[in-house]
Amino acid sequence: MSGIADGDTIHLRELGTVRLIGVDTPEVYGAAECYGREASRFTKRTLKIGMHVKYRLGVEQRDRYGRALAYVWLPDGRMFNGLLARRGYAVPLTIQPNSDYAELFVAAARKARHAHEGLWSSRTCAGDADLPAADEGHPPAKPSPPPGDRDCSDFKTQADAQRYFDSKGGGRHNNVDNLDANGDGRVCESLP
């Protein structure tokens, strides 16, 4: 481990700049996004400079910016990409052909959302109506998912999910909201 750029971009001596596969943290550069600084701080706290991590490059090994695309494991064996999603610092982002752990990331983010962690906590970002503050004396309300962040549990039937996916321009090469776990164009196949 030789450095951290932001929540989902790190530097490894062997690879240079590495974009973590399968997850997307809010931005901290340019137009900073809500919870971006928290995600970046979490990555810096967890991946210490000099730490020895294991990694595996994706099927597609580099992105259009020349960054290595990798899954990263901490010394204790936990996959850091999944940890970001489970703690609510990242949302799933599946880009074929790098989809080996897509279902794991979707499940991890779903757990974070249902537990009101990270992006889905009661913490309010200035101007962000999708992360409501708790009323005094009452538990925090369950936040609604940020616009464009749906998962299969948001739909009653596969047909409802498919209509939503299609209406947003989803397809084999555009996995809207990561609803298509296997990249075949049919979403939420476990729903009735």
PyMOL commands that place a pseudoatom at each C-alpha (Angstrom):
pseudoatom trace, name=CA, resn=MET, resi=1, chain=A, elem=C, hetatm=0, pos=[0.000, 0.000, 0.000]
pseudoatom trace, name=CA, resn=SER, resi=2, chain=A, elem=C, hetatm=0, pos=[1.591, 3.245, -1.047]
pseudoatom trace, name=CA, resn=GLY, resi=3, chain=A, elem=C, hetatm=0, pos=[-1.257, 5.781, -0.991]
pseudoatom trace, name=CA, resn=ILE, resi=4, chain=A, elem=C, hetatm=0, pos=[-4.946, 6.656, -1.118]
pseudoatom trace, name=CA, resn=ALA, resi=5, chain=A, elem=C, hetatm=0, pos=[-6.525, 8.916, -3.735]
pseudoatom trace, name=CA, resn=ASP, resi=6, chain=A, elem=C, hetatm=0, pos=[-10.122, 8.692, -2.482]
pseudoatom trace, name=CA, resn=GLY, resi=7, chain=A, elem=C, hetatm=0, pos=[-12.625, 6.126, -1.224]
pseudoatom trace, name=CA, resn=ASP, resi=8, chain=A, elem=C, hetatm=0, pos=[-12.392, 3.758, -4.189]
pseudoatom trace, name=CA, resn=THR, resi=9, chain=A, elem=C, hetatm=0, pos=[-9.003, 4.657, -5.698]
pseudoatom trace, name=CA, resn=ILE, resi=10, chain=A, elem=C, hetatm=0, pos=[-5.735, 3.643, -4.079]
pseudoatom trace, name=CA, resn=HIS, resi=11, chain=A, elem=C, hetatm=0, pos=[-2.068, 3.312, -5.017]
pseudoatom trace, name=CA, resn=LEU, resi=12, chain=A, elem=C, hetatm=0, pos=[-0.166, 0.030, -4.857]
pseudoatom trace, name=CA, resn=ARG, resi=13, chain=A, elem=C, hetatm=0, pos=[3.572, -0.071, -5.473]
pseudoatom trace, name=CA, resn=GLU, resi=14, chain=A, elem=C, hetatm=0, pos=[3.238, -3.024, -7.872]
pseudoatom trace, name=CA, resn=LEU, resi=15, chain=A, elem=C, hetatm=0, pos=[0.372, -1.578, -9.929]
pseudoatom trace, name=CA, resn=GLY, resi=16, chain=A, elem=C, hetatm=0, pos=[0.324, 2.190, -9.527]
pseudoatom trace, name=CA, resn=THR, resi=17, chain=A, elem=C, hetatm=0, pos=[-3.134, 3.739, -9.330]
pseudoatom trace, name=CA, resn=VAL, resi=18, chain=A, elem=C, hetatm=0, pos=[-5.842, 1.138, -8.663]
pseudoatom trace, name=CA, resn=ARG, resi=19, chain=A, elem=C, hetatm=0, pos=[-9.601, 1.582, -9.048]
pseudoatom trace, name=CA, resn=LEU, resi=20, chain=A, elem=C, hetatm=0, pos=[-11.454, -0.881, -6.823]
pseudoatom trace, name=CA, resn=ILE, resi=21, chain=A, elem=C, hetatm=0, pos=[-13.756, -3.110, -8.872]
pseudoatom trace, name=CA, resn=GLY, resi=22, chain=A, elem=C, hetatm=0, pos=[-17.469, -3.380, -8.205]
pseudoatom trace, name=CA, resn=VAL, resi=23, chain=A, elem=C, hetatm=0, pos=[-18.029, -0.412, -5.903]
pseudoatom trace, name=CA, resn=ASP, resi=24, chain=A, elem=C, hetatm=0, pos=[-18.391, 3.339, -6.248]
pseudoatom trace, name=CA, resn=THR, resi=25, chain=A, elem=C, hetatm=0, pos=[-17.805, 5.822, -3.436]
pseudoatom trace, name=CA, resn=PRO, resi=26, chain=A, elem=C, hetatm=0, pos=[-19.006, 9.436, -3.572]
pseudoatom trace, name=CA, resn=GLU, resi=27, chain=A, elem=C, hetatm=0, pos=[-16.545, 11.880, -5.132]
pseudoatom trace, name=CA, resn=VAL, resi=28, chain=A, elem=C, hetatm=0, pos=[-14.246, 14.150, -3.125]
pseudoatom trace, name=CA, resn=TYR, resi=29, chain=A, elem=C, hetatm=0, pos=[-12.631, 16.050, -6.005]
pseudoatom trace, name=CA, resn=GLY, resi=30, chain=A, elem=C, hetatm=0, pos=[-14.285, 18.476, -8.376]
pseudoatom trace, name=CA, resn=ALA, resi=31, chain=A, elem=C, hetatm=0, pos=[-17.931, 18.531, -7.348]
pseudoatom trace, name=CA, resn=ALA, resi=32, chain=A, elem=C, hetatm=0, pos=[-17.595, 16.870, -3.932]
pseudoatom trace, name=CA, resn=GLU, resi=33, chain=A, elem=C, hetatm=0, pos=[-20.541, 14.581, -3.194]
pseudoatom trace, name=CA, resn=CYS, resi=34, chain=A, elem=C, hetatm=0, pos=[-22.322, 13.862, 0.055]
pseudoatom trace, name=CA, resn=TYR, resi=35, chain=A, elem=C, hetatm=0, pos=[-20.394, 11.327, 2.164]
pseudoatom trace, name=CA, resn=GLY, resi=36, chain=A, elem=C, hetatm=0, pos=[-17.338, 11.435, -0.124]
pseudoatom trace, name=CA, resn=ARG, resi=37, chain=A, elem=C, hetatm=0, pos=[-15.001, 12.734, 2.578]
pseudoatom trace, name=CA, resn=GLU, resi=38, chain=A, elem=C, hetatm=0, pos=[-16.228, 10.080, 5.021]
pseudoatom trace, name=CA, resn=ALA, resi=39, chain=A, elem=C, hetatm=0, pos=[-15.605, 7.322, 2.464]
pseudoatom trace, name=CA, resn=SER, resi=40, chain=A, elem=C, hetatm=0, pos=[-12.125, 8.675, 1.755]
pseudoatom trace, name=CA, resn=ARG, resi=41, chain=A, elem=C, hetatm=0, pos=[-11.316, 8.869, 5.490]
pseudoatom trace, name=CA, resn=PHE, resi=42, chain=A, elem=C, hetatm=0, pos=[-12.535, 5.284, 5.994]
pseudoatom trace, name=CA, resn=THR, resi=43, chain=A, elem=C, hetatm=0, pos=[-10.248, 4.059, 3.220]
pseudoatom trace, name=CA, resn=LYS, resi=44, chain=A, elem=C, hetatm=0, pos=[-7.292, 5.982, 4.696]
pseudoatom trace, name=CA, resn=ARG, resi=45, chain=A, elem=C, hetatm=0, pos=[-7.995, 4.601, 8.194]
pseudoatom trace, name=CA, resn=THR, resi=46, chain=A, elem=C, hetatm=0, pos=[-8.340, 1.021, 6.967]
pseudoatom trace, name=CA, resn=LEU, resi=47, chain=A, elem=C, hetatm=0, pos=[-5.619, 0.819, 4.305]
pseudoatom trace, name=CA, resn=LYS, resi=48, chain=A, elem=C, hetatm=0, pos=[-2.513, 2.161, 6.005]
pseudoatom trace, name=CA, resn=ILE, resi=49, chain=A, elem=C, hetatm=0, pos=[0.547, 3.219, 4.010]
pseudoatom trace, name=CA, resn=GLY, resi=50, chain=A, elem=C, hetatm=0, pos=[3.000, 0.293, 4.020]
pseudoatom trace, name=CA, resn=MET, resi=51, chain=A, elem=C, hetatm=0, pos=[0.268, -2.292, 4.708]
pseudoatom trace, name=CA, resn=HIS, resi=52, chain=A, elem=C, hetatm=0, pos=[0.654, -5.496, 2.704]
pseudoatom trace, name=CA, resn=VAL, resi=53, chain=A, elem=C, hetatm=0, pos=[-2.569, -6.333, 0.891]
pseudoatom trace, name=CA, resn=LYS, resi=54, chain=A, elem=C, hetatm=0, pos=[-3.414, -9.027, -1.604]
pseudoatom trace, name=CA, resn=TYR, resi=55, chain=A, elem=C, hetatm=0, pos=[-5.068, -8.167, -4.881]
pseudoatom trace, name=CA, resn=ARG, resi=56, chain=A, elem=C, hetatm=0, pos=[-6.467, -9.750, -7.999]
pseudoatom trace, name=CA, resn=LEU, resi=57, chain=A, elem=C, hetatm=0, pos=[-6.799, -7.899, -11.264]
pseudoatom trace, name=CA, resn=GLY, resi=58, chain=A, elem=C, hetatm=0, pos=[-10.105, -8.037, -13.085]
pseudoatom trace, name=CA, resn=VAL, resi=59, chain=A, elem=C, hetatm=0, pos=[-10.746, -9.719, -16.425]
pseudoatom trace, name=CA, resn=GLU, resi=60, chain=A, elem=C, hetatm=0, pos=[-10.447, -6.219, -17.852]
pseudoatom trace, name=CA, resn=GLN, resi=61, chain=A, elem=C, hetatm=0, pos=[-7.251, -5.127, -16.131]
pseudoatom trace, name=CA, resn=ARG, resi=62, chain=A, elem=C, hetatm=0, pos=[-7.193, -1.376, -16.886]
pseudoatom trace, name=CA, resn=ASP, resi=63, chain=A, elem=C, hetatm=0, pos=[-9.832, 1.298, -17.272]
pseudoatom trace, name=CA, resn=ARG, resi=64, chain=A, elem=C, hetatm=0, pos=[-9.873, 4.057, -19.875]
pseudoatom trace, name=CA, resn=TYR, resi=65, chain=A, elem=C, hetatm=0, pos=[-7.782, 6.242, -17.536]
pseudoatom trace, name=CA, resn=GLY, resi=66, chain=A, elem=C, hetatm=0, pos=[-5.023, 3.631, -17.301]
pseudoatom trace, name=CA, resn=ARG, resi=67, chain=A, elem=C, hetatm=0, pos=[-5.826, 2.679, -13.707]
pseudoatom trace, name=CA, resn=ALA, resi=68, chain=A, elem=C, hetatm=0, pos=[-5.466, -0.970, -12.714]
pseudoatom trace, name=CA, resn=LEU, resi=69, chain=A, elem=C, hetatm=0, pos=[-8.834, -2.585, -11.877]
pseudoatom trace, name=CA, resn=ALA, resi=70, chain=A, elem=C, hetatm=0, pos=[-8.573, -4.871, -8.858]
pseudoatom trace, name=CA, resn=TYR, resi=71, chain=A, elem=C, hetatm=0, pos=[-10.186, -6.628, -5.941]
pseudoatom trace, name=CA, resn=VAL, resi=72, chain=A, elem=C, hetatm=0, pos=[-8.183, -5.974, -2.746]
pseudoatom trace, name=CA, resn=TRP, resi=73, chain=A, elem=C, hetatm=0, pos=[-7.997, -8.117, 0.398]
pseudoatom trace, name=CA, resn=LEU, resi=74, chain=A, elem=C, hetatm=0, pos=[-6.886, -6.886, 3.823]
pseudoatom trace, name=CA, resn=PRO, resi=75, chain=A, elem=C, hetatm=0, pos=[-4.282, -8.852, 5.817]
pseudoatom trace, name=CA, resn=ASP, resi=76, chain=A, elem=C, hetatm=0, pos=[-7.120, -10.389, 7.893]
pseudoatom trace, name=CA, resn=GLY, resi=77, chain=A, elem=C, hetatm=0, pos=[-8.692, -11.859, 4.723]
pseudoatom trace, name=CA, resn=ARG, resi=78, chain=A, elem=C, hetatm=0, pos=[-11.631, -9.456, 4.312]
pseudoatom trace, name=CA, resn=MET, resi=79, chain=A, elem=C, hetatm=0, pos=[-12.180, -8.083, 0.813]
pseudoatom trace, name=CA, resn=PHE, resi=80, chain=A, elem=C, hetatm=0, pos=[-11.907, -4.314, 1.059]
pseudoatom trace, name=CA, resn=ASN, resi=81, chain=A, elem=C, hetatm=0, pos=[-14.197, -3.689, -1.940]
pseudoatom trace, name=CA, resn=GLY, resi=82, chain=A, elem=C, hetatm=0, pos=[-17.026, -5.541, -0.152]
pseudoatom trace, name=CA, resn=LEU, resi=83, chain=A, elem=C, hetatm=0, pos=[-16.247, -3.876, 3.171]
pseudoatom trace, name=CA, resn=LEU, resi=84, chain=A, elem=C, hetatm=0, pos=[-16.808, -0.446, 1.588]
pseudoatom trace, name=CA, resn=ALA, resi=85, chain=A, elem=C, hetatm=0, pos=[-20.265, -1.543, 0.439]
pseudoatom trace, name=CA, resn=ARG, resi=86, chain=A, elem=C, hetatm=0, pos=[-21.165, -3.281, 3.724]
pseudoatom trace, name=CA, resn=ARG, resi=87, chain=A, elem=C, hetatm=0, pos=[-20.230, -0.258, 5.824]
pseudoatom trace, name=CA, resn=GLY, resi=88, chain=A, elem=C, hetatm=0, pos=[-22.262, 2.043, 3.585]
pseudoatom trace, name=CA, resn=TYR, resi=89, chain=A, elem=C, hetatm=0, pos=[-19.358, 3.969, 2.065]
pseudoatom trace, name=CA, resn=ALA, resi=90, chain=A, elem=C, hetatm=0, pos=[-20.000, 2.697, -1.485]
pseudoatom trace, name=CA, resn=VAL, resi=91, chain=A, elem=C, hetatm=0, pos=[-22.772, 1.570, -3.788]
pseudoatom trace, name=CA, resn=PRO, resi=92, chain=A, elem=C, hetatm=0, pos=[-22.367, -1.394, -6.139]
pseudoatom trace, name=CA, resn=LEU, resi=93, chain=A, elem=C, hetatm=0, pos=[-21.093, -0.604, -9.624]
pseudoatom trace, name=CA, resn=THR, resi=94, chain=A, elem=C, hetatm=0, pos=[-20.919, -3.552, -12.006]
pseudoatom trace, name=CA, resn=ILE, resi=95, chain=A, elem=C, hetatm=0, pos=[-19.115, -3.001, -15.285]
pseudoatom trace, name=CA, resn=GLN, resi=96, chain=A, elem=C, hetatm=0, pos=[-18.747, -6.105, -17.433]
pseudoatom trace, name=CA, resn=PRO, resi=97, chain=A, elem=C, hetatm=0, pos=[-16.635, -8.160, -17.745]
pseudoatom trace, name=CA, resn=ASN, resi=98, chain=A, elem=C, hetatm=0, pos=[-15.498, -7.459, -14.143]
pseudoatom trace, name=CA, resn=SER, resi=99, chain=A, elem=C, hetatm=0, pos=[-18.492, -8.917, -12.354]
pseudoatom trace, name=CA, resn=ASP, resi=100, chain=A, elem=C, hetatm=0, pos=[-17.125, -11.833, -10.319]
pseudoatom trace, name=CA, resn=TYR, resi=101, chain=A, elem=C, hetatm=0, pos=[-18.396, -10.491, -6.975]
pseudoatom trace, name=CA, resn=ALA, resi=102, chain=A, elem=C, hetatm=0, pos=[-21.333, -8.367, -8.188]
pseudoatom trace, name=CA, resn=GLU, resi=103, chain=A, elem=C, hetatm=0, pos=[-23.939, -10.223, -6.135]
pseudoatom trace, name=CA, resn=LEU, resi=104, chain=A, elem=C, hetatm=0, pos=[-21.780, -9.974, -3.000]
pseudoatom trace, name=CA, resn=PHE, resi=105, chain=A, elem=C, hetatm=0, pos=[-21.506, -6.185, -3.407]
pseudoatom trace, name=CA, resn=VAL, resi=106, chain=A, elem=C, hetatm=0, pos=[-25.258, -5.799, -4.007]
pseudoatom trace, name=CA, resn=ALA, resi=107, chain=A, elem=C, hetatm=0, pos=[-26.040, -7.871, -0.893]
pseudoatom trace, name=CA, resn=ALA, resi=108, chain=A, elem=C, hetatm=0, pos=[-23.481, -5.935, 1.192]
pseudoatom trace, name=CA, resn=ALA, resi=109, chain=A, elem=C, hetatm=0, pos=[-24.912, -2.565, 0.149]
pseudoatom trace, name=CA, resn=ARG, resi=110, chain=A, elem=C, hetatm=0, pos=[-28.445, -3.808, 0.826]
pseudoatom trace, name=CA, resn=LYS, resi=111, chain=A, elem=C, hetatm=0, pos=[-27.401, -4.758, 4.386]
pseudoatom trace, name=CA, resn=ALA, resi=112, chain=A, elem=C, hetatm=0, pos=[-25.869, -1.317, 4.931]
pseudoatom trace, name=CA, resn=ARG, resi=113, chain=A, elem=C, hetatm=0, pos=[-29.003, 0.372, 3.634]
pseudoatom trace, name=CA, resn=HIS, resi=114, chain=A, elem=C, hetatm=0, pos=[-31.316, -1.699, 5.831]
pseudoatom trace, name=CA, resn=ALA, resi=115, chain=A, elem=C, hetatm=0, pos=[-29.043, -1.070, 8.846]
pseudoatom trace, name=CA, resn=HIS, resi=116, chain=A, elem=C, hetatm=0, pos=[-29.002, 2.695, 8.082]
pseudoatom trace, name=CA, resn=GLU, resi=117, chain=A, elem=C, hetatm=0, pos=[-25.226, 2.722, 7.821]
pseudoatom trace, name=CA, resn=GLY, resi=118, chain=A, elem=C, hetatm=0, pos=[-23.012, 5.166, 6.004]
pseudoatom trace, name=CA, resn=LEU, resi=119, chain=A, elem=C, hetatm=0, pos=[-24.758, 6.730, 3.017]
pseudoatom trace, name=CA, resn=TRP, resi=120, chain=A, elem=C, hetatm=0, pos=[-28.103, 5.596, 4.449]
pseudoatom trace, name=CA, resn=SER, resi=121, chain=A, elem=C, hetatm=0, pos=[-27.574, 6.841, 7.995]
pseudoatom trace, name=CA, resn=SER, resi=122, chain=A, elem=C, hetatm=0, pos=[-29.686, 9.580, 9.538]
pseudoatom trace, name=CA, resn=ARG, resi=123, chain=A, elem=C, hetatm=0, pos=[-26.778, 11.970, 9.032]
pseudoatom trace, name=CA, resn=THR, resi=124, chain=A, elem=C, hetatm=0, pos=[-27.861, 14.814, 6.782]
pseudoatom trace, name=CA, resn=CYS, resi=125, chain=A, elem=C, hetatm=0, pos=[-25.774, 16.360, 4.033]
pseudoatom trace, name=CA, resn=ALA, resi=126, chain=A, elem=C, hetatm=0, pos=[-26.480, 19.980, 3.187]
pseudoatom trace, name=CA, resn=GLY, resi=127, chain=A, elem=C, hetatm=0, pos=[-29.114, 20.023, 0.480]
pseudoatom trace, name=CA, resn=ASP, resi=128, chain=A, elem=C, hetatm=0, pos=[-29.532, 16.238, 0.388]
pseudoatom trace, name=CA, resn=ALA, resi=129, chain=A, elem=C, hetatm=0, pos=[-33.205, 15.456, 0.921]
pseudoatom trace, name=CA, resn=ASP, resi=130, chain=A, elem=C, hetatm=0, pos=[-32.614, 11.723, 0.540]
pseudoatom trace, name=CA, resn=LEU, resi=131, chain=A, elem=C, hetatm=0, pos=[-30.799, 11.465, 3.873]
pseudoatom trace, name=CA, resn=PRO, resi=132, chain=A, elem=C, hetatm=0, pos=[-33.320, 12.886, 6.384]
pseudoatom trace, name=CA, resn=ALA, resi=133, chain=A, elem=C, hetatm=0, pos=[-32.322, 13.908, 9.889]
pseudoatom trace, name=CA, resn=ALA, resi=134, chain=A, elem=C, hetatm=0, pos=[-33.970, 12.215, 12.863]
pseudoatom trace, name=CA, resn=ASP, resi=135, chain=A, elem=C, hetatm=0, pos=[-36.680, 14.135, 14.706]
pseudoatom trace, name=CA, resn=GLU, resi=136, chain=A, elem=C, hetatm=0, pos=[-35.764, 14.891, 18.281]
pseudoatom trace, name=CA, resn=GLY, resi=137, chain=A, elem=C, hetatm=0, pos=[-36.996, 12.107, 20.541]
pseudoatom trace, name=CA, resn=HIS, resi=138, chain=A, elem=C, hetatm=0, pos=[-37.821, 9.759, 17.667]
pseudoatom trace, name=CA, resn=PRO, resi=139, chain=A, elem=C, hetatm=0, pos=[-35.641, 7.152, 15.984]
pseudoatom trace, name=CA, resn=PRO, resi=140, chain=A, elem=C, hetatm=0, pos=[-34.342, 8.110, 12.550]
pseudoatom trace, name=CA, resn=ALA, resi=141, chain=A, elem=C, hetatm=0, pos=[-36.747, 7.453, 9.714]
pseudoatom trace, name=CA, resn=LYS, resi=142, chain=A, elem=C, hetatm=0, pos=[-35.647, 4.896, 7.183]
pseudoatom trace, name=CA, resn=PRO, resi=143, chain=A, elem=C, hetatm=0, pos=[-34.077, 6.957, 4.413]
pseudoatom trace, name=CA, resn=SER, resi=144, chain=A, elem=C, hetatm=0, pos=[-35.304, 6.412, 0.912]
pseudoatom trace, name=CA, resn=PRO, resi=145, chain=A, elem=C, hetatm=0, pos=[-32.638, 5.247, -1.504]
pseudoatom trace, name=CA, resn=PRO, resi=146, chain=A, elem=C, hetatm=0, pos=[-30.815, 8.013, -3.337]
pseudoatom trace, name=CA, resn=PRO, resi=147, chain=A, elem=C, hetatm=0, pos=[-32.358, 8.694, -6.738]
pseudoatom trace, name=CA, resn=GLY, resi=148, chain=A, elem=C, hetatm=0, pos=[-31.226, 6.030, -9.159]
pseudoatom trace, name=CA, resn=ASP, resi=149, chain=A, elem=C, hetatm=0, pos=[-30.155, 3.624, -6.423]
pseudoatom trace, name=CA, resn=ARG, resi=150, chain=A, elem=C, hetatm=0, pos=[-32.645, 0.799, -6.514]
pseudoatom trace, name=CA, resn=ASP, resi=151, chain=A, elem=C, hetatm=0, pos=[-32.154, -2.841, -5.706]
pseudoatom trace, name=CA, resn=CYS, resi=152, chain=A, elem=C, hetatm=0, pos=[-34.375, -5.867, -6.218]
pseudoatom trace, name=CA, resn=SER, resi=153, chain=A, elem=C, hetatm=0, pos=[-35.983, -5.522, -2.787]
pseudoatom trace, name=CA, resn=ASP, resi=154, chain=A, elem=C, hetatm=0, pos=[-37.555, -2.260, -4.011]
pseudoatom trace, name=CA, resn=PHE, resi=155, chain=A, elem=C, hetatm=0, pos=[-39.813, -4.189, -6.437]
pseudoatom trace, name=CA, resn=LYS, resi=156, chain=A, elem=C, hetatm=0, pos=[-42.675, -6.636, -5.887]
pseudoatom trace, name=CA, resn=THR, resi=157, chain=A, elem=C, hetatm=0, pos=[-42.190, -8.614, -9.083]
pseudoatom trace, name=CA, resn=GLN, resi=158, chain=A, elem=C, hetatm=0, pos=[-39.509, -9.265, -11.660]
pseudoatom trace, name=CA, resn=ALA, resi=159, chain=A, elem=C, hetatm=0, pos=[-41.746, -7.627, -14.251]
pseudoatom trace, name=CA, resn=ASP, resi=160, chain=A, elem=C, hetatm=0, pos=[-41.888, -4.392, -12.190]
pseudoatom trace, name=CA, resn=ALA, resi=161, chain=A, elem=C, hetatm=0, pos=[-38.101, -4.385, -11.883]
pseudoatom trace, name=CA, resn=GLN, resi=162, chain=A, elem=C, hetatm=0, pos=[-37.693, -5.095, -15.592]
pseudoatom trace, name=CA, resn=ARG, resi=163, chain=A, elem=C, hetatm=0, pos=[-40.029, -2.215, -16.532]
pseudoatom trace, name=CA, resn=TYR, resi=164, chain=A, elem=C, hetatm=0, pos=[-38.027, 0.167, -14.330]
pseudoatom trace, name=CA, resn=PHE, resi=165, chain=A, elem=C, hetatm=0, pos=[-34.708, -1.098, -15.750]
pseudoatom trace, name=CA, resn=ASP, resi=166, chain=A, elem=C, hetatm=0, pos=[-35.905, -0.782, -19.346]
pseudoatom trace, name=CA, resn=SER, resi=167, chain=A, elem=C, hetatm=0, pos=[-37.391, 2.685, -18.734]
pseudoatom trace, name=CA, resn=LYS, resi=168, chain=A, elem=C, hetatm=0, pos=[-33.982, 3.898, -17.522]
pseudoatom trace, name=CA, resn=GLY, resi=169, chain=A, elem=C, hetatm=0, pos=[-32.215, 2.617, -20.635]
pseudoatom trace, name=CA, resn=GLY, resi=170, chain=A, elem=C, hetatm=0, pos=[-30.920, -0.586, -19.058]
pseudoatom trace, name=CA, resn=GLY, resi=171, chain=A, elem=C, hetatm=0, pos=[-29.467, -3.383, -21.114]
pseudoatom trace, name=CA, resn=ARG, resi=172, chain=A, elem=C, hetatm=0, pos=[-26.517, -5.750, -21.418]
pseudoatom trace, name=CA, resn=HIS, resi=173, chain=A, elem=C, hetatm=0, pos=[-24.069, -2.850, -21.642]
pseudoatom trace, name=CA, resn=ASN, resi=174, chain=A, elem=C, hetatm=0, pos=[-25.855, -0.484, -19.248]
pseudoatom trace, name=CA, resn=ASN, resi=175, chain=A, elem=C, hetatm=0, pos=[-26.508, -2.161, -15.898]
pseudoatom trace, name=CA, resn=VAL, resi=176, chain=A, elem=C, hetatm=0, pos=[-28.825, 0.478, -14.415]
pseudoatom trace, name=CA, resn=ASP, resi=177, chain=A, elem=C, hetatm=0, pos=[-28.633, 0.420, -10.598]
pseudoatom trace, name=CA, resn=ASN, resi=178, chain=A, elem=C, hetatm=0, pos=[-26.752, -2.899, -10.818]
pseudoatom trace, name=CA, resn=LEU, resi=179, chain=A, elem=C, hetatm=0, pos=[-30.044, -4.787, -11.069]
pseudoatom trace, name=CA, resn=ASP, resi=180, chain=A, elem=C, hetatm=0, pos=[-28.714, -7.263, -13.643]
pseudoatom trace, name=CA, resn=ALA, resi=181, chain=A, elem=C, hetatm=0, pos=[-26.387, -9.484, -11.582]
pseudoatom trace, name=CA, resn=ASN, resi=182, chain=A, elem=C, hetatm=0, pos=[-25.294, -11.763, -14.439]
pseudoatom trace, name=CA, resn=GLY, resi=183, chain=A, elem=C, hetatm=0, pos=[-25.296, -9.308, -17.361]
pseudoatom trace, name=CA, resn=ASP, resi=184, chain=A, elem=C, hetatm=0, pos=[-27.947, -11.077, -19.439]
pseudoatom trace, name=CA, resn=GLY, resi=185, chain=A, elem=C, hetatm=0, pos=[-30.355, -8.107, -19.624]
pseudoatom trace, name=CA, resn=ARG, resi=186, chain=A, elem=C, hetatm=0, pos=[-32.939, -9.781, -17.352]
pseudoatom trace, name=CA, resn=VAL, resi=187, chain=A, elem=C, hetatm=0, pos=[-33.047, -8.207, -13.863]
pseudoatom trace, name=CA, resn=CYS, resi=188, chain=A, elem=C, hetatm=0, pos=[-34.028, -9.408, -10.385]
pseudoatom trace, name=CA, resn=GLU, resi=189, chain=A, elem=C, hetatm=0, pos=[-34.499, -12.970, -11.575]
pseudoatom trace, name=CA, resn=SER, resi=190, chain=A, elem=C, hetatm=0, pos=[-35.190, -14.224, -8.032]
pseudoatom trace, name=CA, resn=LEU, resi=191, chain=A, elem=C, hetatm=0, pos=[-38.397, -12.172, -7.819]
pseudoatom trace, name=CA, resn=PRO, resi=192, chain=A, elem=C, hetatm=0, pos=[-41.775, -13.746, -8.665]
for i in range(1, 192): cmd.bond("trace and resi %d" % i, "trace and resi %d" % (i + 1))
show_as sticks, trace
zoom trace
